[in-house]
């Protein structure tokens, strides 16, 4: 959601940089932006999973 909001109206962030690269037809910038968004998503998912495992010990068996 944050990335989509950045693409729509922000002046900073990964979404803005990716959208700006798209508008200037910079293929390298688009690919770097997409990879950066993917890495950021994987990292935030991993952090949230770690927090969930430690905050809810009764769910560790799943």
Buried (B, 14 or more C-beta within 10 A) or exposed (E): EEBEEBBEEBEEBBBBBBBBBBEEEBEEBBEBBEEBBEEEEEEEEEEEEEEEEEEEEEEEEE
